[in-house]
Amino acid sequence: MVNEAITMLGVHRQLLYVTVGWFLGYYLTKVENYKTAKLDQEMTEYIRHHPDNFPEKEKKTYAEILEDFHPIR
């Protein structure tokens, strides 16, 4: 029943729905990007103002992190 209703719609309605969906998706994407950018900015500012809470970690080489490789034959 639903498939018949969609196919029976006129092309102008389908075009309207596609256009509304595109603009709605575009707006929601912009809002999501704004919120994540604002959160990222706030976290960066907090880290910059409180460096004692985020000490620098010593850098390790891959040899220190990975285990020795011994092939099994």
Predicted model as a PDB file, atoms N, CA, C, CB and O in Angstrom, pLDDT in the B-factor column:
MODEL        1                                                                  
ATOM      1  N   MET A   1       0.835  -1.199   0.000  1.00 56.00           N  
ATOM      2  CA  MET A   1       0.000   0.000   0.000  1.00 56.00           C  
ATOM      3  C   MET A   1       0.872   1.254   0.000  1.00 56.00           C  
ATOM      4  CB  MET A   1      -0.946   0.003   1.219  1.00 56.00           C  
ATOM      5  O   MET A   1       0.581   2.221  -0.704  1.00 56.00           O  
ATOM      6  N   VAL A   2       1.948   1.230   0.797  1.00 61.00           N  
ATOM      7  CA  VAL A   2       2.814   2.391   0.885  1.00 61.00           C  
ATOM      8  C   VAL A   2       3.551   2.594  -0.431  1.00 61.00           C  
ATOM      9  CB  VAL A   2       3.808   2.238   2.043  1.00 61.00           C  
ATOM     10  O   VAL A   2       3.665   3.725  -0.905  1.00 61.00           O  
ATOM     11  N   ASN A   3       4.054   1.515  -1.031  1.00 65.00           N  
ATOM     12  CA  ASN A   3       4.768   1.638  -2.300  1.00 65.00           C  
ATOM     13  C   ASN A   3       3.869   2.191  -3.391  1.00 65.00           C  
ATOM     14  CB  ASN A   3       5.329   0.288  -2.726  1.00 65.00           C  
ATOM     15  O   ASN A   3       4.313   2.983  -4.222  1.00 65.00           O  
ATOM     16  N   GLU A   4       2.609   1.782  -3.395  1.00 67.00           N  
ATOM     17  CA  GLU A   4       1.672   2.299  -4.392  1.00 67.00           C  
ATOM     18  C   GLU A   4       1.425   3.786  -4.175  1.00 67.00           C  
ATOM     19  CB  GLU A   4       0.345   1.528  -4.337  1.00 67.00           C  
ATOM     20  O   GLU A   4       1.297   4.545  -5.136  1.00 67.00           O  
ATOM     21  N   ALA A   5       1.359   4.198  -2.917  1.00 66.00           N  
ATOM     22  CA  ALA A   5       1.106   5.608  -2.619  1.00 66.00           C  
ATOM     23  C   ALA A   5       2.281   6.473  -3.073  1.00 66.00           C  
ATOM     24  CB  ALA A   5       0.851   5.803  -1.112  1.00 66.00           C  
ATOM     25  O   ALA A   5       2.075   7.576  -3.579  1.00 66.00           O  
ATOM     26  N   ILE A   6       3.500   5.988  -2.897  1.00 64.00           N  
ATOM     27  CA  ILE A   6       4.666   6.776  -3.293  1.00 64.00           C  
ATOM     28  C   ILE A   6       4.757   6.875  -4.804  1.00 64.00           C  
ATOM     29  CB  ILE A   6       5.949   6.164  -2.727  1.00 64.00           C  
ATOM     30  O   ILE A   6       5.058   7.941  -5.341  1.00 64.00           O  
ATOM     31  N   THR A   7       4.498   5.771  -5.494  1.00 64.00           N  
ATOM     32  CA  THR A   7       4.612   5.798  -6.958  1.00 64.00           C  
ATOM     33  C   THR A   7       3.464   6.553  -7.605  1.00 64.00           C  
ATOM     34  CB  THR A   7       4.663   4.383  -7.509  1.00 64.00           C  
ATOM     35  O   THR A   7       3.594   7.019  -8.737  1.00 64.00           O  
ATOM     36  N   MET A   8       2.352   6.680  -6.914  1.00 67.00           N  
ATOM     37  CA  MET A   8       1.204   7.393  -7.481  1.00 67.00           C  
ATOM     38  C   MET A   8       1.318   8.909  -7.294  1.00 67.00           C  
ATOM     39  CB  MET A   8      -0.089   6.890  -6.841  1.00 67.00           C  
ATOM     40  O   MET A   8       0.539   9.663  -7.877  1.00 67.00           O  
ATOM     41  N   LEU A   9       2.270   9.354  -6.498  1.00 65.00           N  
ATOM     42  CA  LEU A   9       2.455  10.786  -6.302  1.00 65.00           C  
ATOM     43  C   LEU A   9       2.919  11.424  -7.603  1.00 65.00           C  
ATOM     44  CB  LEU A   9       3.467  11.061  -5.170  1.00 65.00           C  
ATOM     45  O   LEU A   9       3.541  10.772  -8.442  1.00 65.00           O  
ATOM     46  N   GLY A  10       2.619  12.670  -7.754  1.00 80.00           N  
ATOM     47  CA  GLY A  10       3.089  13.390  -8.921  1.00 80.00           C  
ATOM     48  C   GLY A  10       4.573  13.709  -8.799  1.00 80.00           C  
ATOM     49  O   GLY A  10       5.136  13.717  -7.704  1.00 80.00           O  
ATOM     50  N   VAL A  11       5.187  13.968  -9.936  1.00 81.00           N  
ATOM     51  CA  VAL A  11       6.616  14.273  -9.957  1.00 81.00           C  
ATOM     52  C   VAL A  11       6.894  15.543  -9.164  1.00 81.00           C  
ATOM     53  CB  VAL A  11       7.120  14.422 -11.406  1.00 81.00           C  
ATOM     54  O   VAL A  11       7.937  15.654  -8.520  1.00 81.00           O  
ATOM     55  N   HIS A  12       5.979  16.494  -9.203  1.00 84.00           N  
ATOM     56  CA  HIS A  12       6.198  17.746  -8.481  1.00 84.00           C  
ATOM     57  C   HIS A  12       6.265  17.511  -6.970  1.00 84.00           C  
ATOM     58  CB  HIS A  12       5.086  18.748  -8.809  1.00 84.00           C  
ATOM     59  O   HIS A  12       7.033  18.179  -6.278  1.00 84.00           O  
ATOM     60  N   ARG A  13       5.470  16.570  -6.451  1.00 83.00           N  
ATOM     61  CA  ARG A  13       5.533  16.276  -5.016  1.00 83.00           C  
ATOM     62  C   ARG A  13       6.834  15.561  -4.669  1.00 83.00           C  
ATOM     63  CB  ARG A  13       4.326  15.419  -4.586  1.00 83.00           C  
ATOM     64  O   ARG A  13       7.454  15.849  -3.645  1.00 83.00           O  
ATOM     65  N   GLN A  14       7.242  14.637  -5.517  1.00 84.00           N  
ATOM     66  CA  GLN A  14       8.496  13.947  -5.262  1.00 84.00           C  
ATOM     67  C   GLN A  14       9.658  14.931  -5.273  1.00 84.00           C  
ATOM     68  CB  GLN A  14       8.722  12.841  -6.298  1.00 84.00           C  
ATOM     69  O   GLN A  14      10.550  14.852  -4.429  1.00 84.00           O  
ATOM     70  N   LEU A  15       9.650  15.843  -6.211  1.00 88.00           N  
ATOM     71  CA  LEU A  15      10.694  16.857  -6.278  1.00 88.00           C  
ATOM     72  C   LEU A  15      10.662  17.749  -5.039  1.00 88.00           C  
ATOM     73  CB  LEU A  15      10.538  17.703  -7.548  1.00 88.00           C  
ATOM     74  O   LEU A  15      11.711  18.128  -4.517  1.00 88.00           O  
ATOM     75  N   LEU A  16       9.477  18.080  -4.576  1.00 91.00           N  
ATOM     76  CA  LEU A  16       9.341  18.884  -3.362  1.00 91.00           C  
ATOM     77  C   LEU A  16       9.910  18.142  -2.153  1.00 91.00           C  
ATOM     78  CB  LEU A  16       7.865  19.242  -3.118  1.00 91.00           C  
ATOM     79  O   LEU A  16      10.633  18.736  -1.353  1.00 91.00           O  
ATOM     80  N   TYR A  17       9.596  16.857  -2.010  1.00 91.00           N  
ATOM     81  CA  TYR A  17      10.091  16.079  -0.880  1.00 91.00           C  
ATOM     82  C   TYR A  17      11.612  15.934  -0.924  1.00 91.00           C  
ATOM     83  CB  TYR A  17       9.435  14.700  -0.864  1.00 91.00           C  
ATOM     84  O   TYR A  17      12.279  16.011   0.109  1.00 91.00           O  
ATOM     85  N   VAL A  18      12.149  15.727  -2.112  1.00 92.00           N  
ATOM     86  CA  VAL A  18      13.600  15.616  -2.247  1.00 92.00           C  
ATOM     87  C   VAL A  18      14.261  16.931  -1.866  1.00 92.00           C  
ATOM     88  CB  VAL A  18      13.988  15.216  -3.684  1.00 92.00           C  
ATOM     89  O   VAL A  18      15.271  16.933  -1.162  1.00 92.00           O  
ATOM     90  N   THR A  19      13.710  18.041  -2.317  1.00 96.00           N  
ATOM     91  CA  THR A  19      14.274  19.354  -2.018  1.00 96.00           C  
ATOM     92  C   THR A  19      14.204  19.658  -0.520  1.00 96.00           C  
ATOM     93  CB  THR A  19      13.539  20.440  -2.812  1.00 96.00           C  
ATOM     94  O   THR A  19      15.177  20.129   0.068  1.00 96.00           O  
ATOM     95  N   VAL A  20      13.066  19.391   0.084  1.00 96.00           N  
ATOM     96  CA  VAL A  20      12.920  19.626   1.527  1.00 96.00           C  
ATOM     97  C   VAL A  20      13.881  18.733   2.305  1.00 96.00           C  
ATOM     98  CB  VAL A  20      11.461  19.369   1.981  1.00 96.00           C  
ATOM     99  O   VAL A  20      14.505  19.187   3.264  1.00 96.00           O  
ATOM    100  N   GLY A  21      14.006  17.471   1.904  1.00 96.00           N  
ATOM    101  CA  GLY A  21      14.928  16.560   2.573  1.00 96.00           C  
ATOM    102  C   GLY A  21      16.373  17.011   2.445  1.00 96.00           C  
ATOM    103  O   GLY A  21      17.145  16.909   3.399  1.00 96.00           O  
ATOM    104  N   TRP A  22      16.742  17.509   1.271  1.00 97.00           N  
ATOM    105  CA  TRP A  22      18.113  17.966   1.067  1.00 97.00           C  
ATOM    106  C   TRP A  22      18.412  19.170   1.954  1.00 97.00           C  
ATOM    107  CB  TRP A  22      18.350  18.319  -0.411  1.00 97.00           C  
ATOM    108  O   TRP A  22      19.454  19.211   2.608  1.00 97.00           O  
ATOM    109  N   PHE A  23      17.507  20.153   1.986  1.00 97.00           N  
ATOM    110  CA  PHE A  23      17.741  21.335   2.817  1.00 97.00           C  
ATOM    111  C   PHE A  23      17.732  20.993   4.303  1.00 97.00           C  
ATOM    112  CB  PHE A  23      16.690  22.399   2.526  1.00 97.00           C  
ATOM    113  O   PHE A  23      18.503  21.561   5.077  1.00 97.00           O  
ATOM    114  N   LEU A  24      16.869  20.075   4.702  1.00 97.00           N  
ATOM    115  CA  LEU A  24      16.834  19.663   6.105  1.00 97.00           C  
ATOM    116  C   LEU A  24      18.146  18.960   6.482  1.00 97.00           C  
ATOM    117  CB  LEU A  24      15.621  18.730   6.369  1.00 97.00           C  
ATOM    118  O   LEU A  24      18.706  19.227   7.545  1.00 97.00           O  
ATOM    119  N   GLY A  25      18.627  18.077   5.627  1.00 97.00           N  
ATOM    120  CA  GLY A  25      19.896  17.401   5.884  1.00 97.00           C  
ATOM    121  C   GLY A  25      21.059  18.370   5.908  1.00 97.00           C  
ATOM    122  O   GLY A  25      21.957  18.243   6.740  1.00 97.00           O  
ATOM    123  N   TYR A  26      21.052  19.342   5.002  1.00 98.00           N  
ATOM    124  CA  TYR A  26      22.113  20.346   4.955  1.00 98.00           C  
ATOM    125  C   TYR A  26      22.130  21.164   6.249  1.00 98.00           C  
ATOM    126  CB  TYR A  26      21.927  21.275   3.734  1.00 98.00           C  
ATOM    127  O   TYR A  26      23.195  21.409   6.817  1.00 98.00           O  
ATOM    128  N   TYR A  27      20.959  21.582   6.709  1.00 98.00           N  
ATOM    129  CA  TYR A  27      20.871  22.378   7.934  1.00 98.00           C  
ATOM    130  C   TYR A  27      21.323  21.566   9.146  1.00 98.00           C  
ATOM    131  CB  TYR A  27      19.435  22.884   8.143  1.00 98.00           C  
ATOM    132  O   TYR A  27      22.075  22.066   9.982  1.00 98.00           O  
ATOM    133  N   LEU A  28      20.866  20.312   9.244  1.00 98.00           N  
ATOM    134  CA  LEU A  28      21.244  19.482  10.388  1.00 98.00           C  
ATOM    135  C   LEU A  28      22.751  19.196  10.396  1.00 98.00           C  
ATOM    136  CB  LEU A  28      20.456  18.163  10.368  1.00 98.00           C  
ATOM    137  O   LEU A  28      23.365  19.116  11.460  1.00 98.00           O  
ATOM    138  N   THR A  29      23.339  19.044   9.215  1.00 98.00           N  
ATOM    139  CA  THR A  29      24.784  18.844   9.135  1.00 98.00           C  
ATOM    140  C   THR A  29      25.522  20.088   9.617  1.00 98.00           C  
ATOM    141  CB  THR A  29      25.204  18.499   7.694  1.00 98.00           C  
ATOM    142  O   THR A  29      26.515  19.984  10.338  1.00 98.00           O  
ATOM    143  N   LYS A  30      25.039  21.264   9.221  1.00 98.00           N  
ATOM    144  CA  LYS A  30      25.661  22.509   9.672  1.00 98.00           C  
ATOM    145  C   LYS A  30      25.571  22.652  11.195  1.00 98.00           C  
ATOM    146  CB  LYS A  30      24.996  23.714   8.988  1.00 98.00           C  
ATOM    147  O   LYS A  30      26.538  23.065  11.834  1.00 98.00           O  
ATOM    148  N   VAL A  31      24.432  22.318  11.770  1.00 98.00           N  
ATOM    149  CA  VAL A  31      24.252  22.408  13.215  1.00 98.00           C  
ATOM    150  C   VAL A  31      25.187  21.438  13.929  1.00 98.00           C  
ATOM    151  CB  VAL A  31      22.789  22.122  13.598  1.00 98.00           C  
ATOM    152  O   VAL A  31      25.806  21.794  14.931  1.00 98.00           O  
ATOM    153  N   GLU A  32      25.292  20.212  13.414  1.00 98.00           N  
ATOM    154  CA  GLU A  32      26.181  19.229  14.031  1.00 98.00           C  
ATOM    155  C   GLU A  32      27.641  19.683  13.953  1.00 98.00           C  
ATOM    156  CB  GLU A  32      26.015  17.859  13.353  1.00 98.00           C  
ATOM    157  O   GLU A  32      28.383  19.554  14.926  1.00 98.00           O  
ATOM    158  N   ASN A  33      28.051  20.209  12.806  1.00 98.00           N  
ATOM    159  CA  ASN A  33      29.425  20.694  12.664  1.00 98.00           C  
ATOM    160  C   ASN A  33      29.702  21.858  13.610  1.00 98.00           C  
ATOM    161  CB  ASN A  33      29.693  21.120  11.218  1.00 98.00           C  
ATOM    162  O   ASN A  33      30.789  21.948  14.180  1.00 98.00           O  
ATOM    163  N   TYR A  34      28.728  22.749  13.780  1.00 98.00           N  
ATOM    164  CA  TYR A  34      28.901  23.884  14.690  1.00 98.00           C  
ATOM    165  C   TYR A  34      29.060  23.400  16.129  1.00 98.00           C  
ATOM    166  CB  TYR A  34      27.706  24.852  14.583  1.00 98.00           C  
ATOM    167  O   TYR A  34      29.924  23.885  16.859  1.00 98.00           O  
ATOM    168  N   LYS A  35      28.224  22.444  16.534  1.00 98.00           N  
ATOM    169  CA  LYS A  35      28.293  21.951  17.915  1.00 98.00           C  
ATOM    170  C   LYS A  35      29.617  21.245  18.195  1.00 98.00           C  
ATOM    171  CB  LYS A  35      27.129  20.999  18.196  1.00 98.00           C  
ATOM    172  O   LYS A  35      30.217  21.443  19.252  1.00 98.00           O  
ATOM    173  N   THR A  36      30.072  20.425  17.256  1.00 98.00           N  
ATOM    174  CA  THR A  36      31.333  19.724  17.484  1.00 98.00           C  
ATOM    175  C   THR A  36      32.520  20.683  17.455  1.00 98.00           C  
ATOM    176  CB  THR A  36      31.524  18.628  16.441  1.00 98.00           C  
ATOM    177  O   THR A  36      33.481  20.491  18.199  1.00 98.00           O  
ATOM    178  N   ALA A  37      32.470  21.715  16.607  1.00 98.00           N  
ATOM    179  CA  ALA A  37      33.556  22.698  16.575  1.00 98.00           C  
ATOM    180  C   ALA A  37      33.594  23.500  17.863  1.00 98.00           C  
ATOM    181  CB  ALA A  37      33.398  23.639  15.375  1.00 98.00           C  
ATOM    182  O   ALA A  37      34.672  23.800  18.376  1.00 98.00           O  
ATOM    183  N   LYS A  38      32.430  23.847  18.388  1.00 98.00           N  
ATOM    184  CA  LYS A  38      32.373  24.601  19.636  1.00 98.00           C  
ATOM    185  C   LYS A  38      32.903  23.759  20.800  1.00 98.00           C  
ATOM    186  CB  LYS A  38      30.930  25.060  19.921  1.00 98.00           C  
ATOM    187  O   LYS A  38      33.643  24.263  21.645  1.00 98.00           O  
ATOM    188  N   LEU A  39      32.529  22.489  20.846  1.00 98.00           N  
ATOM    189  CA  LEU A  39      33.019  21.597  21.889  1.00 98.00           C  
ATOM    190  C   LEU A  39      34.530  21.434  21.785  1.00 98.00           C  
ATOM    191  CB  LEU A  39      32.326  20.230  21.801  1.00 98.00           C  
ATOM    192  O   LEU A  39      35.227  21.446  22.799  1.00 98.00           O  
ATOM    193  N   ASP A  40      35.035  21.282  20.574  1.00 98.00           N  
ATOM    194  CA  ASP A  40      36.475  21.145  20.373  1.00 98.00           C  
ATOM    195  C   ASP A  40      37.212  22.403  20.817  1.00 98.00           C  
ATOM    196  CB  ASP A  40      36.782  20.845  18.904  1.00 98.00           C  
ATOM    197  O   ASP A  40      38.283  22.319  21.418  1.00 98.00           O  
ATOM    198  N   GLN A  41      36.645  23.561  20.523  1.00 97.00           N  
ATOM    199  CA  GLN A  41      37.263  24.819  20.937  1.00 97.00           C  
ATOM    200  C   GLN A  41      37.293  24.936  22.459  1.00 97.00           C  
ATOM    201  CB  GLN A  41      36.510  26.011  20.330  1.00 97.00           C  
ATOM    202  O   GLN A  41      38.302  25.347  23.030  1.00 97.00           O  
ATOM    203  N   GLU A  42      36.191  24.575  23.116  1.00 97.00           N  
ATOM    204  CA  GLU A  42      36.139  24.660  24.572  1.00 97.00           C  
ATOM    205  C   GLU A  42      37.138  23.701  25.220  1.00 97.00           C  
ATOM    206  CB  GLU A  42      34.725  24.359  25.068  1.00 97.00           C  
ATOM    207  O   GLU A  42      37.791  24.058  26.201  1.00 97.00           O  
ATOM    208  N   MET A  43      37.259  22.494  24.682  1.00 96.00           N  
ATOM    209  CA  MET A  43      38.213  21.537  25.249  1.00 96.00           C  
ATOM    210  C   MET A  43      39.647  22.003  25.035  1.00 96.00           C  
ATOM    211  CB  MET A  43      38.014  20.148  24.627  1.00 96.00           C  
ATOM    212  O   MET A  43      40.485  21.856  25.925  1.00 96.00           O  
ATOM    213  N   THR A  44      39.937  22.559  23.870  1.00 95.00           N  
ATOM    214  CA  THR A  44      41.284  23.060  23.598  1.00 95.00           C  
ATOM    215  C   THR A  44      41.633  24.216  24.524  1.00 95.00           C  
ATOM    216  CB  THR A  44      41.407  23.502  22.136  1.00 95.00           C  
ATOM    217  O   THR A  44      42.751  24.282  25.035  1.00 95.00           O  
ATOM    218  N   GLU A  45      40.701  25.118  24.747  1.00 97.00           N  
ATOM    219  CA  GLU A  45      40.930  26.241  25.666  1.00 97.00           C  
ATOM    220  C   GLU A  45      41.155  25.751  27.095  1.00 97.00           C  
ATOM    221  CB  GLU A  45      39.739  27.214  25.628  1.00 97.00           C  
ATOM    222  O   GLU A  45      42.013  26.272  27.807  1.00 97.00           O  
ATOM    223  N   TYR A  46      40.380  24.747  27.511  1.00 96.00           N  
ATOM    224  CA  TYR A  46      40.548  24.218  28.864  1.00 96.00           C  
ATOM    225  C   TYR A  46      41.933  23.598  29.019  1.00 96.00           C  
ATOM    226  CB  TYR A  46      39.453  23.176  29.182  1.00 96.00           C  
ATOM    227  O   TYR A  46      42.604  23.810  30.029  1.00 96.00           O  
ATOM    228  N   ILE A  47      42.353  22.842  28.026  1.00 94.00           N  
ATOM    229  CA  ILE A  47      43.679  22.217  28.089  1.00 94.00           C  
ATOM    230  C   ILE A  47      44.763  23.283  28.092  1.00 94.00           C  
ATOM    231  CB  ILE A  47      43.886  21.250  26.905  1.00 94.00           C  
ATOM    232  O   ILE A  47      45.770  23.147  28.788  1.00 94.00           O  
ATOM    233  N   ARG A  48      44.561  24.337  27.321  1.00 94.00           N  
ATOM    234  CA  ARG A  48      45.562  25.414  27.268  1.00 94.00           C  
ATOM    235  C   ARG A  48      45.653  26.169  28.587  1.00 94.00           C  
ATOM    236  CB  ARG A  48      45.231  26.388  26.142  1.00 94.00           C  
ATOM    237  O   ARG A  48      46.741  26.591  28.980  1.00 94.00           O  
ATOM    238  N   HIS A  49      44.518  26.349  29.281  1.00 95.00           N  
ATOM    239  CA  HIS A  49      44.514  27.095  30.542  1.00 95.00           C  
ATOM    240  C   HIS A  49      44.896  26.226  31.748  1.00 95.00           C  
ATOM    241  CB  HIS A  49      43.141  27.706  30.769  1.00 95.00           C  
ATOM    242  O   HIS A  49      45.251  26.766  32.795  1.00 95.00           O  
ATOM    243  N   HIS A  50      44.831  24.901  31.625  1.00 94.00           N  
ATOM    244  CA  HIS A  50      45.153  24.008  32.733  1.00 94.00           C  
ATOM    245  C   HIS A  50      46.194  22.986  32.286  1.00 94.00           C  
ATOM    246  CB  HIS A  50      43.882  23.297  33.253  1.00 94.00           C  
ATOM    247  O   HIS A  50      45.888  21.796  32.219  1.00 94.00           O  
ATOM    248  N   PRO A  51      47.396  23.413  31.983  1.00 91.00           N  
ATOM    249  CA  PRO A  51      48.410  22.464  31.493  1.00 91.00           C  
ATOM    250  C   PRO A  51      48.872  21.475  32.567  1.00 91.00           C  
ATOM    251  CB  PRO A  51      49.612  23.226  30.964  1.00 91.00           C  
ATOM    252  O   PRO A  51      49.382  20.405  32.235  1.00 91.00           O  
ATOM    253  N   ASP A  52      48.701  21.816  33.848  1.00 93.00           N  
ATOM    254  CA  ASP A  52      49.136  20.903  34.902  1.00 93.00           C  
ATOM    255  C   ASP A  52      48.256  19.657  34.972  1.00 93.00           C  
ATOM    256  CB  ASP A  52      49.131  21.616  36.249  1.00 93.00           C  
ATOM    257  O   ASP A  52      48.701  18.627  35.477  1.00 93.00           O  
ATOM    258  N   ASN A  53      47.025  19.726  34.479  1.00 92.00           N  
ATOM    259  CA  ASN A  53      46.142  18.560  34.462  1.00 92.00           C  
ATOM    260  C   ASN A  53      46.447  17.625  33.297  1.00 92.00           C  
ATOM    261  CB  ASN A  53      44.694  19.005  34.394  1.00 92.00           C  
ATOM    262  O   ASN A  53      45.985  16.484  33.288  1.00 92.00           O  
ATOM    263  N   PHE A  54      47.216  18.087  32.319  1.00 90.00           N  
ATOM    264  CA  PHE A  54      47.510  17.307  31.123  1.00 90.00           C  
ATOM    265  C   PHE A  54      49.016  17.295  30.870  1.00 90.00           C  
ATOM    266  CB  PHE A  54      46.756  17.875  29.897  1.00 90.00           C  
ATOM    267  O   PHE A  54      49.505  17.996  29.984  1.00 90.00           O  
ATOM    268  N   PRO A  55      49.747  16.499  31.648  1.00 90.00           N  
ATOM    269  CA  PRO A  55      51.208  16.483  31.460  1.00 90.00           C  
ATOM    270  C   PRO A  55      51.573  15.809  30.132  1.00 90.00           C  
ATOM    271  CB  PRO A  55      51.901  15.747  32.641  1.00 90.00           C  
ATOM    272  O   PRO A  55      50.838  14.971  29.611  1.00 90.00           O  
ATOM    273  N   GLU A  56      52.730  16.207  29.611  1.00 88.00           N  
ATOM    274  CA  GLU A  56      53.228  15.609  28.375  1.00 88.00           C  
ATOM    275  C   GLU A  56      53.706  14.191  28.671  1.00 88.00           C  
ATOM    276  CB  GLU A  56      54.376  16.465  27.758  1.00 88.00           C  
ATOM    277  O   GLU A  56      54.416  13.959  29.650  1.00 88.00           O  
ATOM    278  N   LYS A  57      53.315  13.256  27.826  1.00 88.00           N  
ATOM    279  CA  LYS A  57      53.756  11.882  27.992  1.00 88.00           C  
ATOM    280  C   LYS A  57      55.088  11.707  27.285  1.00 88.00           C  
ATOM    281  CB  LYS A  57      52.702  10.885  27.447  1.00 88.00           C  
ATOM    282  O   LYS A  57      55.365  12.355  26.276  1.00 88.00           O  
ATOM    283  N   GLU A  58      55.911  10.814  27.838  1.00 90.00           N  
ATOM    284  CA  GLU A  58      57.193  10.571  27.183  1.00 90.00           C  
ATOM    285  C   GLU A  58      56.938   9.802  25.885  1.00 90.00           C  
ATOM    286  CB  GLU A  58      58.169   9.782  28.123  1.00 90.00           C  
ATOM    287  O   GLU A  58      56.080   8.921  25.829  1.00 90.00           O  
ATOM    288  N   LYS A  59      57.678  10.144  24.869  1.00 91.00           N  
ATOM    289  CA  LYS A  59      57.480   9.529  23.572  1.00 91.00           C  
ATOM    290  C   LYS A  59      58.215   8.200  23.527  1.00 91.00           C  
ATOM    291  CB  LYS A  59      57.960  10.459  22.443  1.00 91.00           C  
ATOM    292  O   LYS A  59      59.368   8.093  23.944  1.00 91.00           O  
ATOM    293  N   LYS A  60      57.520   7.183  23.009  1.00 90.00           N  
ATOM    294  CA  LYS A  60      58.097   5.855  22.883  1.00 90.00           C  
ATOM    295  C   LYS A  60      58.272   5.528  21.408  1.00 90.00           C  
ATOM    296  CB  LYS A  60      57.212   4.793  23.583  1.00 90.00           C  
ATOM    297  O   LYS A  60      57.557   6.036  20.544  1.00 90.00           O  
ATOM    298  N   THR A  61      59.223   4.685  21.157  1.00 90.00           N  
ATOM    299  CA  THR A  61      59.413   4.211  19.787  1.00 90.00           C  
ATOM    300  C   THR A  61      58.553   2.969  19.579  1.00 90.00           C  
ATOM    301  CB  THR A  61      60.920   3.905  19.496  1.00 90.00           C  
ATOM    302  O   THR A  61      58.061   2.379  20.541  1.00 90.00           O  
ATOM    303  N   TYR A  62      58.375   2.578  18.321  1.00 89.00           N  
ATOM    304  CA  TYR A  62      57.609   1.376  18.040  1.00 89.00           C  
ATOM    305  C   TYR A  62      58.278   0.138  18.630  1.00 89.00           C  
ATOM    306  CB  TYR A  62      57.427   1.208  16.541  1.00 89.00           C  
ATOM    307  O   TYR A  62      57.596  -0.807  19.025  1.00 89.00           O  
ATOM    308  N   ALA A  63      59.590   0.140  18.691  1.00 85.00           N  
ATOM    309  CA  ALA A  63      60.308  -1.010  19.255  1.00 85.00           C  
ATOM    310  C   ALA A  63      59.968  -1.189  20.737  1.00 85.00           C  
ATOM    311  CB  ALA A  63      61.832  -0.835  19.076  1.00 85.00           C  
ATOM    312  O   ALA A  63      59.950  -2.316  21.232  1.00 85.00           O  
ATOM    313  N   GLU A  64      59.706  -0.117  21.431  1.00 87.00           N  
ATOM    314  CA  GLU A  64      59.346  -0.212  22.846  1.00 87.00           C  
ATOM    315  C   GLU A  64      57.905  -0.669  23.035  1.00 87.00           C  
ATOM    316  CB  GLU A  64      59.555   1.129  23.533  1.00 87.00           C  
ATOM    317  O   GLU A  64      57.579  -1.292  24.045  1.00 87.00           O  
ATOM    318  N   ILE A  65      57.047  -0.365  22.078  1.00 88.00           N  
ATOM    319  CA  ILE A  65      55.624  -0.691  22.207  1.00 88.00           C  
ATOM    320  C   ILE A  65      55.336  -2.109  21.732  1.00 88.00           C  
ATOM    321  CB  ILE A  65      54.775   0.305  21.416  1.00 88.00           C  
ATOM    322  O   ILE A  65      54.630  -2.859  22.407  1.00 88.00           O  
ATOM    323  N   LEU A  66      55.882  -2.485  20.565  1.00 90.00           N  
ATOM    324  CA  LEU A  66      55.592  -3.786  19.979  1.00 90.00           C  
ATOM    325  C   LEU A  66      56.463  -4.865  20.599  1.00 90.00           C  
ATOM    326  CB  LEU A  66      55.794  -3.749  18.470  1.00 90.00           C  
ATOM    327  O   LEU A  66      57.584  -4.613  21.040  1.00 90.00           O  
ATOM    328  N   GLU A  67      55.914  -6.080  20.619  1.00 86.00           N  
ATOM    329  CA  GLU A  67      56.673  -7.218  21.114  1.00 86.00           C  
ATOM    330  C   GLU A  67      57.604  -7.731  20.020  1.00 86.00           C  
ATOM    331  CB  GLU A  67      55.728  -8.338  21.595  1.00 86.00           C  
ATOM    332  O   GLU A  67      57.416  -7.444  18.838  1.00 86.00           O  
ATOM    333  N   ASP A  68      58.598  -8.485  20.430  1.00 86.00           N  
ATOM    334  CA  ASP A  68      59.501  -9.067  19.455  1.00 86.00           C  
ATOM    335  C   ASP A  68      58.741 -10.060  18.579  1.00 86.00           C  
ATOM    336  CB  ASP A  68      60.691  -9.755  20.156  1.00 86.00           C  
ATOM    337  O   ASP A  68      57.855 -10.769  19.056  1.00 86.00           O  
ATOM    338  N   PHE A  69      59.091 -10.103  17.307  1.00 83.00           N  
ATOM    339  CA  PHE A  69      58.418 -10.989  16.368  1.00 83.00           C  
ATOM    340  C   PHE A  69      59.240 -12.266  16.201  1.00 83.00           C  
ATOM    341  CB  PHE A  69      58.204 -10.287  14.999  1.00 83.00           C  
ATOM    342  O   PHE A  69      60.410 -12.226  15.819  1.00 83.00           O  
ATOM    343  N   HIS A  70      58.603 -13.394  16.496  1.00 85.00           N  
ATOM    344  CA  HIS A  70      59.224 -14.690  16.322  1.00 85.00           C  
ATOM    345  C   HIS A  70      58.298 -15.523  15.441  1.00 85.00           C  
ATOM    346  CB  HIS A  70      59.498 -15.387  17.699  1.00 85.00           C  
ATOM    347  O   HIS A  70      57.252 -15.967  15.914  1.00 85.00           O  
ATOM    348  N   PRO A  71      58.649 -15.745  14.184  1.00 87.00           N  
ATOM    349  CA  PRO A  71      57.749 -16.505  13.304  1.00 87.00           C  
ATOM    350  C   PRO A  71      57.635 -17.960  13.744  1.00 87.00           C  
ATOM    351  CB  PRO A  71      58.241 -16.440  11.853  1.00 87.00           C  
ATOM    352  O   PRO A  71      58.616 -18.565  14.177  1.00 87.00           O  
ATOM    353  N   ILE A  72      56.449 -18.507  13.632  1.00 87.00           N  
ATOM    354  CA  ILE A  72      56.194 -19.912  13.971  1.00 87.00           C  
ATOM    355  C   ILE A  72      56.159 -20.686  12.663  1.00 87.00           C  
ATOM    356  CB  ILE A  72      54.844 -20.090  14.783  1.00 87.00           C  
ATOM    357  O   ILE A  72      55.364 -20.393  11.771  1.00 87.00           O  
ATOM    358  N   ARG A  73      57.038 -21.682  12.565  1.00 78.00           N  
ATOM    359  CA  ARG A  73      57.076 -22.473  11.312  1.00 78.00           C  
ATOM    360  C   ARG A  73      56.724 -23.899  11.575  1.00 78.00           C  
ATOM    361  CB  ARG A  73      58.451 -22.404  10.651  1.00 78.00           C  
ATOM    362  O   ARG A  73      56.703 -24.711  10.650  1.00 78.00           O  
TER     363      ARG A  73                                                      
ENDMDL                                                                          
END                                                                             
